[in-house]
Amino acid sequence: MSRRKPAMLQHLTIPRGPINLAADLHLPDNADSSAPLPAVVLSTPGSSVKEQIGANYASRLAARGIAALVFDPAHQGQSGGEPRDLEDPYLRGEDISYAIDTLTTTPGIDPQRIGVLGICAGGGYAVHTARTDHRIKAVGTVVPGNMGTSFRSFQPKGPAAALDALADARIEETRSGEMTRVNWLPDTLEDAVAAGLTDIDTTQAITFYRTERGGNEHSTNRRLSRSDSLLLGYDAFHLADRLMTQPLQVVLAGRIGNTGSYDTGMQLWKLAPNPVDLMVIDGAGHYEMYDEPAYVDAAVEQLTSFYVNNL
């Protein structure tokens, strides 16, 4: 097991065109005195903010000697951008590249040794970005999701019919001047039961995001509905088999639930030109990979080894 060291935290501002992203840089305690450090940019799940899942992984990577930068996406959390609560998958990828811009000019960081770690939806965003931003030298994913595949699968009448409905809704929004927001998850377990959502993954997601366990005041649990047309047309893995040539580490939860991350991770593993390691954590569920110490520690130990060997 890697020797763990206390981590330091620096609050950073990432310039992103006309707006700024709020970010936290987790550093080993000896960062000021050591040689330039390898660094990892974290791409986090949809609706999450930097203090949640990203911090759990970033702090552990820093304790093992790897600098880790986690940020709030544009239009979300403490980052700038209007309208609020927009989940634009293309902007999420650009956020990663802007974060790398900041890391390459940060003292003590080696600009030639930067990787990315994507978790859940962030896994797809990380892969999509790494295809064309080859400043990224290594790609790690934990329970990765392809938001395009997921959103297309959710539509009972098919994605084209959903896009027709979204087009009509946007016309009405434009006329009224009011934008519609929808829940990512039911706000409470009681709301979930009332909606007939009693499966273990939904229950664990609510228990994480909407209780003191993992909730955060800057995570709204709301998505601007006009995000959905962007997500329906998105494919996180488009051309990944040809362009994402960086070494790849995939970490999956062994309990296969209804999130699709196990199948998505296996698809990514087969597509990738340079897969290095596939780790399946027995007994873990998708949302347990967010903060259950035994599962997160096991994932980070493997990820640390991967980054040390490939950055």
N, C-alpha and C positions, 0 to 999 in steps of 0.2 A: 504494500500500500504506500502511496506517495506521502511524504512528510508534509503535514499541513502547517501553514503559517497564517497568522492573522492577516486579514485583508483591510486595506484602507479604501475610503470612498471619496471620490471627487465629483462634485456636481459640474457638469459641462453644458454649454450651449452650442448646438450644432447649427451653423448657418445653412439655410435651405432656401435659396432664392429670396423671396420677399418675406419669408417667415423663419422662425427658429424652432428647432426641436429641443426639448428638455431631455437631458441624458445624465446617466450616472456611470462613471468609470471606476470599476473595482480593480484595485491594485494590490499586489503582494506588499507586505510590510517593508521589504527591502528594495522597493522599486527605485528609490532615489540613489541607491549606492551600487546597484547591479548594472550589468551590461544591458543594452536595449532589449526590451521584452517582446516576446511574441504576444499577439493580441487576437481576441475573438470578438466579433460583433454579434450580438444576439438579436434574432428576429423572433418575436414572441407571438402567442396565440391571438386570434381575433378577439377584440374587446378587452384584452388585458393591458395593464400599464406596467411601467418599468419596476415598480416596487413589488410586483407579484411573482409570477413564475420566473421571469427573467432574472430577478435578484437572487432567487434561490440557486440558480445555476451559475450566475456570474460571480457571486461571493465564493462559491466552492471552487470555481476555476482559479480565482485569484489566490485563494488559500493554497493552491497547488502550483503557484508560480506563473500563471498565465493571466495577463491583463484582460479584462472583459468589459465591454461597453454595451450597456442596455439603454434603450431610449423609448420615449413615448412616440408613437407614429404621428405624422402630420394629421391635423384635425381631431386629435384625440388626447386624452390625458392633460398634461401641462404643456404640451406643444401647441404652437400656433396653427392657424389655418381655419378658414371658414368655407363652407358650413361645418358645424361641429358634428361629430359622430359619423363622418364619412369613412367607409371601408373600401378604399380604392386599391385593388391589388397591384396595379401598376405603380401607384404612388408609394405603396409599401416597399416595393423593390427599390425604387429611387431613394427612399429613406436610408436603406442599407448603404448605398453608394455614397450618399452625403455623410453618413457616419464614418465611412472609411476615409473620406476626404479629411475629416477632423483628426482621425487617428494618425494619418500619415504626417501631420504637422504637430503632433503632440510629443513633447520631449520625453525621452525614455522609452518610446515605442519604436520597434523596428518596422519600417514601412514595407519591408520585403517578407515579413512573417505575419501576415494577417489572414485569419480564417473567419468562418461564419458558423454560427450554431442556430438552427431553426427548430422551433418547437411548435407542434400542432400546425395550424395554418401558416405560422412563421417558417415551418420547414419547406413548404411549397414556395413561399416568397424567397427564401434563401437560395433554393435551387434555381429559380427563375432568374435571380440576379447574378448568380455565379456563372451562368451560361455565357454572359457577355461582359461581366466585370472580372477580368482575370487578375486583378490585384488580389482577389480572394484566392489563396493558395491551398485551402483545405475546407471541405464542407462536412459539417456534422449535423445530423438531424435526430430529434427525439419525437416519437409518435407523430411523424410528419403527415400533413393533410394537404390535399389539392382542393382548394376552395371551389374551383370551377366544377370539378367532378361532383363534389358534395352538393353544391347548390342545384346543379342540373338534376341530381337524383331526387331532390326534395319535391319536385314539381309534379303533382298528380296528373296534370294534363300535358306535361312535357315542357321543355324549356322555351320553345318558340311561342307557345300560348302564354307562358308566363311573361315573356318579353312584350307581347301585345298588351297584356293587362298593365304592365309597368309603364308602357308608353302612354296609355290613356290616363293613368294616375298622374304622370308627370305633367301632362297638359293641364289637368285640374289643379295641380299644385302651383303651376306657373300662373294660372289665372287668379288663384286665391292668394298667392304670396305666402302660403304656409306649407312648410315641408313636413312630411310624415316620418316619424321614427317608430321603429318596431323593436321588440325585445329580442336580444340574443337568446335569453333563457327566461323561464318564469322567475319572477322576483323572489318567490318563496316556495318552499316544499308544498305548502297548502295549495298554492296556485297551480303547481305541477300536477298534483293529484286531481284537482278540479278539471284540468285539461286532459286527463287520462295519460299523463306522462309519468309512469312509475318505474321505468326501467332503471337499472343500476347506474348506467352512465349519466343519464340526466340527473338522477339524484345526487351523484357524486359531484357533478359539475356545479349544481346549485349550492351544495354544501361547501364547495371551495369558494366560488365567486361571490355568493350572496350572503355569507355569514362572516363572523369575525375571523374565522380560520384563514381565509385568503382574500376577503373583500378589501377594497380600497376606495376611499372617497372620490378618487379621480376616475374610477372605472364606472361608467354610467349604465352599463348593461343595455345600451340603446344603439341601434344602427339606423342610419339614415336610409330610408327605403330605396332611394335612387341608387344606392350602392349595389343593389341586387342585380341590376342589368349588367353592370360591369363584371360582377362575379360570375354570372351565368355564361358570359362569353370568354372566360379566362381559362387557360390551361397552364398550370405551373410547370409542367414538364415538357412543354413544346420545344423540340430540338435539343432537349437535354442529352439525348443519346449521341448527339454529334458535337455539341458545344461545351457541355459541362465536363471537361476533361480532368478537373481537379480530383484528388483523392477523396473518397466518400466513406463516412462512417454513418451507419443507420442503427438506431436504438429503438426497439419496439417493446410494447407492453405484451406480456404473454397471454393475458386474458383478453380474448377477442370479443369486443363489445360491438356497439352499433355506430361508433364514430367513423369507421372505415380506415383508421390509421394503420392497422396491421396490413391490410391489402395494399394500401397506398405505399407503405414502406417497402413491401415486397416488390411492387411494380417499379419503384425507384431503384431498388437494388439491381433488378434485371436490366433496367434501361442504362444505368450509369456506365460510361466507358472505363472508369477506374475505381471500381468498388474495392475497398480495403477490408472492411469488417462489418458483419451483421450481428448485432447482439439482441437477443430476446430475453427479457427479464421475467422469469417465471412468476406467476401469481399476481403481477401488477396489472391494474387497469389503466386505461388512458389517463384519467384525471388523477390517479394516484401517482403518476409520473411527474406531477406538478410540484408536490411538496412532501410526499411520504419519505422521511429521511433515508430509510434503507434502500429504497428504489432509486431516489435521486443520487445518493452517494455512489451506488453501483454504476449508474450511468456516467457520472462525472469521472469516476476512476478510469473507465474505459475511454471516455472522451479525452481526458488528460493525456493518456498514453498515445492516443491517435494524433493529437495536436503536437505533442513533443516530437513525434516521429516524422511529422509531415509539414511542420512549419519551420 
